[in-house]
Amino acid sequence: IAYISKINILRIEERIRYLTQYLIDRLAELKIQVLSPLSNIHRSAIIVFKSRSPEHLVAYLGKKRIIVSARGGGIRVSPHFYNDEGDIDNLISALKTFQA
């Protein structure tokens, strides 16, 4: 708690909002449907996007050390303040090469 307090919870929230928007924008470039609410008022730090075979995609990403989970016919990604754009770029690169 001391570490988070030192960083400042509002800065953490701002960082997470930035990363989730970055993820949404990158998914849009691939024409991948985001199932999570897109409006800022309803958005959370969890983004779920559509996948034809969520369980296979989770396994594929896991082999690449990208940790996500299957949820409701989609893939759940929950970036946090310790993640960076490179982490999201790695996910996007892996999505481009995934063969269902």
N, C-alpha and C positions, 0 to 999 in steps of 0.2 A: 504494500500500500504506500509505503514511503517513496518507492521508486516512481510509482504512477503519480503520486502527488507532486513529486519533483518535476516531472514532465509537464503536468497540468492536464487535467481531465478534458478541458475544452480543446486543447491542442490535439489530444488523442482523438476526440470526436471529429474534429476537422480533418485529421489525417485519414481516418477511416472513411469518412464521406468522400474524400478525394479518391481514395483507392477503389471504392465501390463504383464511383462514376467512371473511373478509368477502365475498370473491368467491363462495365456496361457498354462503354464506347467501343472497346476492342471486340466484344462479342457481336456488336452491331455490324462491325466491319466484315465479320464472317457470316453475317445474316443468320445468327443464332438467336432464337427467341428467348427473351428473358421472361421468366414466369413471375418473378418478384415484382411488387409494386414499383413503379418508376418515379412517381411523384415524391419530392423531398419530404412531404408531410407524412407519407406512409412508408417510406423506405427504412430498412434496418441495415445492419452491418452484414446481413446474410443475403447473398444473391443466389437464386436458383434459376438455372437455364435448362431448356428442353434438350433431351437427348433421346435418340431412337433406342439405344441399349445402355441405360445407365450403369448396370452392374459391370458390363464389359468395359465401359469407359473408366469407371472407378479403378478397376484392376489394371488397365493399361496405364493410367496416370500414376498409380501407386508404384509401378515398376520404374517410373521416371522420378520417383520421390516427390510427387505432387499429391498432396493429401486433400481429397474432397470426399463427399459421400453422396450416395443415391438417395433422393427424396422425391416422392410423389411423381415419378415419371421424369424426373430431371436430375440435375447435378447441383449439389449445394456447395457453394464456395463462401468462406467467411474470412475475408482478409482482416488483419488487425494492424495495429500501429507499427509492429515490428516487421511487417512485410513491406516490400517495395515494388516499384513498377516492374523490375526485372522478374519478380516472382510471377506476376500476372502475364508478362510477356512469355515466360516459359510455359505457362498453361496454354496460352493462345497458340504457341508454336506446336505444342503437343496435340492440341485439338485439330490443327491443320493436317497432321500426319495420321490421325486415328482412322482406322478402317473398321467399321462395324460389321 
